[in-house]
């Protein structure tokens, strides 16, 4: 806490600027969703056009940074934990929203470019 009572320091856990803000980057989200949907690391790696080893490291790192297991694993199967299932729903929404945002930005950018070129002509 800062000198002002009750005001968290910048970067305190759970506040903007804390390391948690970067735990869920899009690369990690895409990797998590692929494994969660395939429930198989090799197939998820193939889907992401990567090898299994780096994908496993991404997922283990994400679980470590979150401090919880997203999957239960054994030699024969991979299953989502309850926490993993909860994150999957939100991860899908976030990735879809990011894609929609890029599409909208491209549409707006194209329209603005066309208007600007029309004004010059």
HUDA-V683103 format. One record per residue. N is the residue number from 1. RES is the residue in one small letter. OMEGA is omega in whole degrees, 0 to 359 (none if undefined). BURIAL is # if it has 16 or more other C-alpha atoms within 10 Angstrom, else .. D_CENTER is the distance of its C-alpha to the mean C-alpha in Angstrom with 1 decimal. Layout:
N_RES_OMEGA_BURIAL_D_CENTER, N_RES_OMEGA_BURIAL_D_CENTER
This chain:
1_x_180_._29.4, 2_x_179_._31.1, 3_x_177_._34.8, 4_x_183_._34.4, 5_x_175_._34.2, 6_x_180_._31.1, 7_x_182_._29.0, 8_x_175_._26.0, 9_x_174_._25.9, 10_x_180_._23.2, 11_x_177_._20.5, 12_x_182_._21.7, 13_x_178_._19.3, 14_x_180_._17.6, 15_x_176_._18.5, 16_x_181_._16.9, 17_x_176_._17.2, 18_x_182_._16.5, 19_x_180_._14.4, 20_x_181_._11.9, 21_x_182_._10.9, 22_x_181_._9.2, 23_x_186_#_7.9, 24_x_175_#_4.3, 25_x_186_._4.4, 26_x_179_._3.8, 27_x_180_._6.0, 28_x_179_#_5.0, 29_x_179_#_2.7, 30_x_178_#_6.0, 31_x_180_#_8.0, 32_x_181_#_7.6, 33_x_180_#_8.4, 34_x_180_#_11.1, 35_x_181_#_12.7, 36_x_180_#_12.7, 37_x_181_._14.3, 38_x_188_#_16.7, 39_x_181_#_17.4, 40_x_185_#_18.6, 41_x_181_#_17.2, 42_x_179_#_19.6, 43_x_177_#_19.0, 44_x_178_#_15.2, 45_x_177_#_16.0, 46_x_179_._18.6, 47_x_181_._16.3, 48_x_182_._14.0, 49_x_176_._17.3, 50_x_177_._17.1, 51_x_185_._19.0, 52_x_185_#_18.4, 53_x_178_._19.0, 54_x_177_._16.1, 55_x_178_#_13.7, 56_x_179_#_15.4, 57_x_179_._15.0, 58_x_182_#_11.3, 59_x_178_#_11.2, 60_x_178_#_14.2, 61_x_178_._12.8, 62_x_179_#_9.8, 63_x_179_#_12.6, 64_x_182_._14.9, 65_x_178_._13.0, 66_x_181_._12.4, 67_x_179_._16.0, 68_x_179_._15.8, 69_x_176_#_15.9, 70_x_181_#_13.4, 71_x_164_#_15.9, 72_x_185_._19.7, 73_x_164_._21.1, 74_x_185_._24.6, 75_x_185_._26.3, 76_x_183_._26.4, 77_x_176_._23.3, 78_x_178_#_19.7, 79_x_174_#_19.0, 80_x_169_#_16.3, 81_x_177_#_17.4, 82_x_178_._17.7, 83_x_178_._14.8, 84_x_179_#_12.7, 85_x_178_#_14.1, 86_x_180_._13.3, 87_x_182_#_9.6, 88_x_180_#_9.7, 89_x_181_._11.5, 90_x_180_._9.2, 91_x_177_#_6.0, 92_x_179_._8.7, 93_x_181_._10.0, 94_x_180_._7.2, 95_x_177_#_7.0, 96_x_179_._10.8, 97_x_179_._11.4, 98_x_180_._10.0, 99_x_178_._12.2, 100_x_179_._15.0, 101_x_178_._15.0, 102_x_178_._15.5, 103_x_179_._18.2, 104_x_180_._19.9, 105_x_179_._20.0, 106_x_179_._21.6, 107_x_180_._24.0, 108_x_180_._25.0, 109_x_179_._25.3, 110_x_180_._27.5, 111_x_180_._29.6, 112_x_178_._30.2, 113_x_180_._31.2, 114_x_177_._33.5, 115_x_181_._35.1, 116_x_178_._35.6, 117_x_178_._37.2, 118_x_179_._39.4, 119_x_181_._40.6, 120_x_188_._41.8, 121_x_none_._43.6
